[in-house]
Amino acid sequence: MKKLVLVLAAATFALAAPLMAGAAEHGSMDMDHGDMKMDYGAMKMEKGGMMTMGKVIHQGKVDGVKFTVRAIDIKAKMEKMGMKETNHIMVMFSDAKTGKAMADGEVTMKIVGPDKSEQVKKLMGMEEGFGSDFVLAQKGKYGIMAKFKLGGNKVQQFKFWYTVK
């Protein structure tokens, strides 16, 4: 009996290892939300993939770094999984002079809703940008602020207003 339990445990681990390794990669774009997986439309992660989806909600430049912020409406998919997040927010950075993508670093985003509620999340690196899921369920004006440190450089930030209609 002990041998059977050990064999079953080893087999379970062996079968789960490739899945865990795959979940750790962001190239598959299966986002791990606890025990649930989100495939964002089962898209292939070709150059531009998810980073060209959704709509551009803000663009700007800070100290030689250009950035583009995009939002994808994921409300329907999240509701099916019993989750409250409504939008996947992504930020892509590039060198303002060369246009080269800057995807090595850390980004933290804070969103203040029309009701003054706050969401603060560290964005996950994915493709050539960073992203996470947020709740933008209420109509009204949202304050969006981001702090970022790319490639070991200094901490920089940007902020803007976004209106949900």
C-alpha positions in Angstrom: 0.0 0.0 0.0 2.8 2.4 0.9 4.5 1.6 -2.4 1.3 2.4 -4.3 0.9 5.8 -2.5 4.5 6.7 -3.3 4.1 5.7 -7.0 0.9 7.7 -7.3 2.5 10.8 -5.6 5.6 10.5 -7.9 3.4 10.2 -11.0 1.3 13.2 -9.9 4.4 15.3 -9.4 5.9 14.2 -12.7 2.7 15.0 -14.6 2.3 18.4 -12.8 5.9 19.6 -13.3 5.5 20.5 -17.0 2.3 22.3 -16.2 3.9 24.3 -13.4 6.8 25.2 -15.6 4.4 26.3 -18.3 2.5 28.5 -15.9 5.7 30.2 -14.9 6.3 31.3 -18.5 4.4 34.4 -19.6 4.8 33.6 -23.3 1.8 31.2 -23.2 -0.3 34.1 -21.9 -2.3 31.8 -19.8 -2.6 34.0 -16.7 -2.7 32.2 -13.4 -5.3 33.6 -11.1 -5.0 31.2 -8.2 -6.6 27.9 -9.2 -8.1 29.5 -12.3 -6.5 30.0 -15.6 -7.4 32.8 -18.0 -6.5 32.4 -21.7 -7.4 35.9 -22.9 -9.0 34.5 -26.0 -6.4 31.6 -26.6 -4.2 34.0 -28.6 -0.8 33.1 -29.9 1.9 35.3 -28.5 3.5 36.4 -31.7 5.3 39.7 -31.9 2.7 42.3 -30.8 0.2 39.7 -29.6 -1.5 40.9 -26.5 0.4 44.1 -26.5 -1.6 45.3 -29.5 -5.0 44.2 -28.1 -7.5 46.4 -26.4 -7.5 50.2 -26.7 -4.8 52.7 -26.0 -5.9 54.8 -23.0 -2.8 56.9 -22.5 0.6 57.6 -24.1 3.4 59.8 -22.9 7.1 60.2 -22.3 9.2 60.5 -19.1 12.9 61.3 -19.1 13.6 59.6 -22.5 11.2 56.7 -21.9 8.1 56.5 -24.0 5.1 54.5 -22.7 1.8 53.3 -23.9 -1.0 52.1 -21.6 -3.7 49.8 -23.0 -6.9 48.3 -21.5 -8.6 45.1 -22.5 -12.2 44.5 -21.4 -12.2 41.1 -19.7 -15.3 41.5 -17.6 -17.4 38.8 -19.4 -14.6 36.2 -19.1 -13.9 37.0 -15.5 -17.6 36.9 -14.5 -17.8 33.4 -15.9 -15.1 32.5 -13.4 -16.7 34.3 -10.5 -14.1 37.0 -10.5 -14.7 40.8 -10.2 -11.8 42.2 -12.4 -13.1 44.0 -15.5 -10.0 45.2 -17.3 -6.5 43.9 -18.1 -4.2 47.0 -18.0 -0.9 46.8 -19.8 2.0 49.2 -20.1 4.7 49.0 -22.8 7.9 51.1 -22.5 10.5 52.0 -25.2 13.6 54.1 -25.5 12.4 57.5 -26.9 15.5 57.8 -29.1 15.9 54.3 -30.5 12.4 52.9 -30.2 13.8 49.8 -28.6 11.4 48.0 -26.2 12.3 48.3 -22.5 10.8 45.2 -20.8 13.3 44.5 -18.0 12.3 46.1 -14.7 9.5 46.6 -12.2 6.2 48.4 -12.5 3.7 49.2 -9.8 0.3 50.7 -10.7 -2.2 52.4 -8.4 -5.7 53.1 -9.6 -8.1 55.3 -7.6 -11.7 54.9 -8.5 -14.5 57.5 -8.7 -15.6 56.3 -5.2 -12.0 56.9 -3.9 -11.3 53.2 -3.6 -7.7 52.2 -4.3 -6.1 49.2 -6.1 -2.3 48.9 -6.0 -0.7 46.0 -7.9 2.8 45.1 -9.1 2.5 44.5 -12.8 3.7 41.2 -14.2 6.3 41.2 -17.0 4.8 39.8 -20.2 6.0 39.9 -23.8 7.5 43.4 -24.2 5.5 45.0 -21.4 3.9 44.7 -18.0 0.2 44.0 -17.0 -2.3 43.0 -14.4 -6.1 42.8 -14.0 -8.1 45.6 -12.3 -11.7 46.5 -11.4 -12.9 49.5 -13.4 -16.6 48.6 -12.9 -18.0 52.1 -12.0 -18.6 54.8 -14.5 -16.6 57.9 -13.8 -13.1 59.2 -13.6 -10.1 57.0 -12.5 -6.7 58.3 -11.4 -4.0 56.0 -12.7 -0.5 56.3 -11.4 2.5 54.1 -12.2 6.0 53.9 -10.8 8.6 52.1 -12.8 12.3 51.2 -12.7 13.6 49.8 -16.0 17.0 48.2 -16.6 18.4 49.3 -13.2 17.8 53.0 -13.9 16.2 55.4 -11.5 12.5 55.1 -10.3 10.3 57.1 -12.6 6.5 57.7 -12.7 3.6 58.9 -14.6 -0.1 59.6 -13.9 -3.2 60.4 -15.8 -7.0 60.4 -15.7 -9.1 57.8 -17.4 -12.9 58.1 -17.7 -15.1 55.0 -17.9 -18.3 55.8 -19.7 
